Amino acid sequence: MLMGRKVVVVLPAYNAARTLLRTYAEIPHDVVDDVILTDDASADDTVALAESLGIYTLRHDKNRGYGGNQKTCYAAALQRGADIVVMLHPDYQYSPRLVTAMASMVASGHYDAILGSRILGGGALTGGMPLYKYVANRFLTLVENLLIRQKLSEYHTGYRAWSRQVLERLPLLNCSDDFLFDNQMLVQAVHFGFRIGEISCPTKYFAEASSINFSRSVKYGAGVLVTAAAFRLQRMGLARWSLFDDGAGHLPAAAPVPLPA
């Protein structure tokens, strides 16, 4: 427990056997009450390794995509009584040692969500982020800040902490099942008025770390611009989008979406 809050780390995994042990070993288990791994139909030994480590493990029989994987993660976390959920990639790209700081910022009551930013502190390029991804990150973030009226350092980190209230309120089932999920979820959080903080997070880019290729990055970037434009058009009263529909698409806490056995 952290300040009386149950902290759960969720690990959306796909072929993470080579990096899972290192990631799990650095999770601050004195603060984290539960760890959940959802395996998205990996072809390696991710599930066997996770179970050997005593991690509560779920497995998709078919690949549901990065966003679909997170939907299962968050539903399971709510089902298991989480008050604060930290989403950590098991590919060891982000430092697990920051879980305590991120969860504490939510537990403090000052923030509803925390982003582990690769841009704050200037460590993205030194950590090995490809130059084209860095330039795209800065461009997309600039456009989003203008359209969404925020001042975030980046919208594209995969390291996030959420309060239970955020996960229960956002219509996450209306988000993409692909990589765009992260961005849509964050824009939803802005739309529904949640307070978002950031913390500097060093990152590592190496062969075993997961990364999307150039063509999928282009698709993701186009989706980001569409999402930001949709937000602005809805705020102007010119259109309505299911992404921001408060009446449907929620992850039910008491009876979550079906989970793999």
TILO-102040 format. One record per residue (C-alpha): residue in three letters; x, y, z. Coordinates in nm, 2 decimals. Layout:
<pts>
PT code   east  north     up
PT  ALA      X      Y      Z
...
</pts>
This chain:
<pts>
PT code   east  north     up
PT  MET   0.00   0.00   0.00
PT  LEU   0.11   0.36  -0.07
PT  MET  -0.07   0.62   0.14
PT  GLY  -0.35   0.37   0.18
PT  ARG  -0.38   0.30  -0.19
PT  LYS  -0.34  -0.03  -0.36
PT  VAL  -0.07   0.00  -0.63
PT  VAL  -0.09  -0.24  -0.93
PT  VAL   0.17  -0.26  -1.21
PT  VAL   0.04  -0.39  -1.54
PT  LEU   0.27  -0.53  -1.81
PT  PRO   0.13  -0.55  -2.16
PT  ALA   0.35  -0.81  -2.31
PT  TYR   0.44  -0.95  -2.65
PT  ASN   0.74  -1.16  -2.70
PT  ALA   0.90  -1.02  -2.38
PT  ALA   1.08  -1.33  -2.25
PT  ARG   1.43  -1.18  -2.31
PT  THR   1.36  -0.87  -2.10
PT  LEU   1.09  -0.96  -1.85
PT  LEU   1.32  -1.08  -1.58
PT  ARG   1.52  -0.76  -1.58
PT  THR   1.20  -0.55  -1.58
PT  TYR   1.04  -0.75  -1.30
PT  ALA   1.35  -0.75  -1.08
PT  GLU   1.36  -0.36  -1.07
PT  ILE   0.99  -0.31  -0.98
PT  PRO   0.98  -0.17  -0.63
PT  HIS   0.79  -0.46  -0.47
PT  ASP   0.79  -0.29  -0.13
PT  VAL   0.54  -0.04  -0.28
PT  VAL   0.37  -0.24  -0.55
PT  ASP   0.09  -0.47  -0.42
PT  ASP   0.02  -0.66  -0.74
PT  VAL   0.17  -0.72  -1.08
PT  ILE  -0.04  -0.83  -1.38
PT  LEU   0.10  -0.94  -1.71
PT  THR  -0.12  -0.99  -2.02
PT  ASP   0.04  -1.18  -2.29
PT  ASP  -0.08  -1.09  -2.64
PT  ALA  -0.03  -1.44  -2.80
PT  SER   0.35  -1.43  -2.78
PT  ALA   0.55  -1.69  -2.98
PT  ASP   0.82  -1.71  -2.71
PT  ASP   0.83  -1.82  -2.34
PT  THR   0.68  -1.50  -2.19
PT  VAL   0.39  -1.68  -2.02
PT  ALA   0.60  -1.96  -1.87
PT  LEU   0.85  -1.71  -1.74
PT  ALA   0.59  -1.48  -1.59
PT  GLU   0.42  -1.77  -1.42
PT  SER   0.75  -1.89  -1.28
PT  LEU   0.80  -1.54  -1.13
PT  GLY   0.46  -1.56  -0.96
PT  ILE   0.31  -1.29  -1.17
PT  TYR  -0.07  -1.30  -1.22
PT  THR  -0.07  -1.38  -1.59
PT  LEU  -0.34  -1.37  -1.85
PT  ARG  -0.30  -1.48  -2.21
PT  HIS  -0.48  -1.39  -2.53
PT  ASP  -0.54  -1.68  -2.76
PT  LYS  -0.52  -1.44  -3.06
PT  ASN  -0.32  -1.12  -3.09
PT  ARG  -0.55  -0.83  -3.00
PT  GLY  -0.30  -0.55  -3.07
PT  TYR  -0.12  -0.32  -2.83
PT  GLY  -0.43  -0.13  -2.74
PT  GLY  -0.64  -0.44  -2.70
PT  ASN  -0.38  -0.58  -2.47
PT  GLN  -0.40  -0.27  -2.25
PT  LYS  -0.78  -0.29  -2.23
PT  THR  -0.74  -0.64  -2.08
PT  CYS  -0.46  -0.51  -1.84
PT  TYR  -0.67  -0.23  -1.71
PT  ALA  -0.99  -0.44  -1.67
PT  ALA  -0.80  -0.69  -1.47
PT  ALA  -0.64  -0.42  -1.25
PT  LEU  -0.98  -0.28  -1.17
PT  GLN  -1.12  -0.63  -1.10
PT  ARG  -0.83  -0.69  -0.86
PT  GLY  -0.90  -0.38  -0.66
PT  ALA  -0.64  -0.14  -0.79
PT  ASP  -0.65   0.22  -0.67
PT  ILE  -0.34   0.33  -0.87
PT  VAL  -0.23   0.15  -1.19
PT  VAL   0.11   0.19  -1.34
PT  MET   0.15   0.07  -1.70
PT  LEU   0.51  -0.05  -1.76
PT  HIS   0.64  -0.21  -2.08
PT  PRO   0.82  -0.53  -1.99
PT  ASP   1.08  -0.47  -2.26
PT  TYR   1.30  -0.28  -2.01
PT  GLN   1.29   0.04  -2.22
PT  TYR   1.16   0.25  -1.92
PT  SER   1.31   0.24  -1.57
PT  PRO   1.09   0.03  -1.34
PT  ARG   1.25   0.21  -1.04
PT  LEU   1.03   0.52  -1.12
PT  VAL   0.71   0.33  -1.03
PT  THR   0.73   0.46  -0.67
PT  ALA   0.76   0.82  -0.78
PT  MET   0.49   0.80  -1.04
PT  ALA   0.24   0.62  -0.81
PT  SER   0.32   0.87  -0.53
PT  MET   0.24   1.16  -0.75
PT  VAL  -0.11   1.01  -0.81
PT  ALA  -0.15   0.91  -0.44
PT  SER  -0.07   1.27  -0.34
PT  GLY  -0.40   1.38  -0.48
PT  HIS  -0.24   1.65  -0.69
PT  TYR  -0.27   1.45  -1.02
PT  ASP  -0.50   1.19  -1.17
PT  ALA  -0.24   1.07  -1.42
PT  ILE   0.14   1.08  -1.46
PT  LEU   0.35   1.04  -1.77
PT  GLY   0.71   0.92  -1.77
PT  SER   0.85   1.17  -2.02
PT  ARG   1.15   1.08  -2.24
PT  ILE   1.18   1.45  -2.34
PT  LEU   1.21   1.62  -2.00
PT  GLY   1.57   1.61  -1.91
PT  GLY   1.68   1.57  -2.26
PT  GLY   1.76   1.20  -2.24
PT  ALA   1.57   1.07  -2.55
PT  LEU   1.85   1.10  -2.81
PT  THR   2.13   1.00  -2.57
PT  GLY   1.92   0.70  -2.48
PT  GLY   1.92   0.59  -2.84
PT  MET   1.59   0.72  -2.97
PT  PRO   1.61   0.73  -3.36
PT  LEU   1.64   1.09  -3.49
PT  TYR   1.33   1.06  -3.71
PT  LYS   1.12   0.95  -3.41
PT  TYR   1.25   1.24  -3.20
PT  VAL   1.17   1.49  -3.47
PT  ALA   0.82   1.33  -3.52
PT  ASN   0.76   1.34  -3.15
PT  ARG   0.84   1.71  -3.12
PT  PHE   0.63   1.80  -3.42
PT  LEU   0.33   1.59  -3.31
PT  THR   0.35   1.72  -2.96
PT  LEU   0.36   2.08  -3.08
PT  VAL   0.05   2.03  -3.29
PT  GLU  -0.13   1.85  -3.01
PT  ASN  -0.05   2.12  -2.75
PT  LEU  -0.19   2.38  -2.99
PT  LEU  -0.51   2.19  -3.06
PT  ILE  -0.57   2.04  -2.72
PT  ARG  -0.45   2.35  -2.52
PT  GLN  -0.20   2.17  -2.30
PT  LYS   0.17   2.21  -2.23
PT  LEU   0.29   1.85  -2.21
PT  SER   0.65   1.77  -2.31
PT  GLU   0.52   1.47  -2.50
PT  TYR   0.21   1.26  -2.57
PT  HIS   0.38   0.94  -2.69
PT  THR   0.55   0.78  -2.39
PT  GLY   0.44   0.43  -2.30
PT  TYR   0.50   0.48  -1.93
PT  ARG   0.19   0.60  -1.74
PT  ALA   0.03   0.59  -1.40
PT  TRP  -0.35   0.63  -1.36
PT  SER  -0.59   0.67  -1.07
PT  ARG  -0.88   0.42  -1.05
PT  GLN  -1.12   0.71  -1.12
PT  VAL  -0.96   0.77  -1.46
PT  LEU  -0.98   0.41  -1.57
PT  GLU  -1.35   0.39  -1.46
PT  ARG  -1.44   0.71  -1.63
PT  LEU  -1.27   0.70  -1.97
PT  PRO  -1.46   0.51  -2.25
PT  LEU  -1.15   0.30  -2.33
PT  LEU  -1.34   0.04  -2.53
PT  ASN  -1.39   0.31  -2.79
PT  CYS  -1.02   0.35  -2.84
PT  SER  -0.81   0.18  -3.10
PT  ASP  -0.67  -0.17  -3.05
PT  ASP  -0.35  -0.06  -3.21
PT  PHE  -0.06   0.17  -3.10
PT  LEU  -0.29   0.48  -3.13
PT  PHE  -0.46   0.36  -2.81
PT  ASP  -0.20   0.54  -2.59
PT  ASN  -0.26   0.88  -2.75
PT  GLN  -0.64   0.85  -2.76
PT  MET  -0.65   0.75  -2.39
PT  LEU  -0.44   1.06  -2.30
PT  VAL  -0.66   1.29  -2.51
PT  GLN  -0.96   1.14  -2.35
PT  ALA  -0.81   1.22  -2.00
PT  VAL  -0.77   1.58  -2.11
PT  HIS  -1.13   1.59  -2.25
PT  PHE  -1.28   1.47  -1.92
PT  GLY  -1.08   1.72  -1.71
PT  PHE  -0.83   1.50  -1.54
PT  ARG  -0.51   1.65  -1.40
PT  ILE  -0.20   1.52  -1.58
PT  GLY   0.16   1.55  -1.45
PT  GLU   0.49   1.45  -1.59
PT  ILE   0.82   1.31  -1.46
PT  SER   1.15   1.28  -1.64
PT  CYS   1.22   0.92  -1.74
PT  PRO   1.55   0.79  -1.89
PT  THR   1.49   0.54  -2.17
PT  LYS   1.70   0.28  -2.34
PT  TYR   1.67   0.17  -2.71
PT  PHE   1.83  -0.16  -2.78
PT  ALA   1.77  -0.47  -2.99
PT  GLU   1.54  -0.64  -2.75
PT  ALA   1.33  -0.33  -2.68
PT  SER   1.00  -0.32  -2.87
PT  SER   0.95  -0.06  -3.14
PT  ILE   0.72   0.01  -3.43
PT  ASN   0.86   0.03  -3.78
PT  PHE   0.86   0.33  -4.00
PT  SER   0.53   0.26  -4.19
PT  ARG   0.34   0.19  -3.87
PT  SER   0.49   0.51  -3.72
PT  VAL   0.35   0.71  -4.01
PT  LYS   0.01   0.55  -3.96
PT  TYR   0.04   0.63  -3.59
PT  GLY   0.13   0.99  -3.66
PT  ALA  -0.17   1.04  -3.89
PT  GLY  -0.39   0.89  -3.62
PT  VAL  -0.25   1.13  -3.36
PT  LEU  -0.34   1.43  -3.58
PT  VAL  -0.69   1.30  -3.65
PT  THR  -0.74   1.25  -3.27
PT  ALA  -0.62   1.60  -3.19
PT  ALA  -0.84   1.75  -3.46
PT  ALA  -1.14   1.55  -3.34
PT  PHE  -1.09   1.69  -2.99
PT  ARG  -1.08   2.05  -3.12
PT  LEU  -1.39   2.00  -3.34
PT  GLN  -1.59   1.85  -3.06
PT  ARG  -1.48   2.14  -2.83
PT  MET  -1.60   2.38  -3.09
PT  GLY  -1.94   2.20  -3.12
PT  LEU  -1.88   2.11  -3.48
PT  ALA  -1.88   1.73  -3.45
PT  ARG  -1.92   1.45  -3.20
PT  TRP  -1.69   1.15  -3.17
PT  SER  -1.75   0.82  -2.99
PT  LEU  -1.40   0.86  -2.85
PT  PHE  -1.53   1.12  -2.62
PT  ASP  -1.87   0.96  -2.55
PT  ASP  -1.93   0.95  -2.17
PT  GLY  -2.23   0.72  -2.21
PT  ALA  -2.06   0.40  -2.35
PT  GLY  -1.74   0.21  -2.39
PT  HIS  -1.63   0.19  -2.03
PT  LEU  -1.43  -0.09  -1.86
PT  PRO  -1.68  -0.22  -1.60
PT  ALA  -1.50  -0.26  -1.27
PT  ALA  -1.73  -0.52  -1.12
PT  ALA  -1.77  -0.74  -1.43
PT  PRO  -1.49  -0.65  -1.67
PT  VAL  -1.46  -0.75  -2.03
PT  PRO  -1.40  -1.12  -2.06
PT  LEU  -1.04  -1.22  -1.95
PT  PRO  -0.84  -1.51  -2.08
PT  ALA  -0.84  -1.81  -1.84
</pts>
